Amino acid sequence: MGIGCLVYDIKELASGPRGSVPEIMIVAPPPILDDIREWHSIFAGASEKSHKLALEFEIIADSLEVHFFDAGTVARCDPADGFHLGAEAHRSLGTALAQEVEAIGWTREHA
């Protein structure tokens, strides 16, 4: 619901070029790993929930007619702690998001 509120705020502010509504993309984080080391007590149940998050974000994105990207398709959390991204995951995610943004820009220019 928080993501939905943020999208509504962005649309309401019309903070894009010349006061237009900008392109908006909701990005779901990769699921956290089952082994979250010493963080288990803080994140109890989080691994299971995190595997469902992309679908929930995609449903919200569809209902609000904004773009969606599942970072879990290109990046995996680092086994060092089970929930942060390592350098390679950041690189993969950055490359994939750049391609998505370029595709959105091309689509908008040629629509």
Order of alpha helices (4+ residues) and beta strands (2+ residues): alpha-beta-alpha-beta-alpha
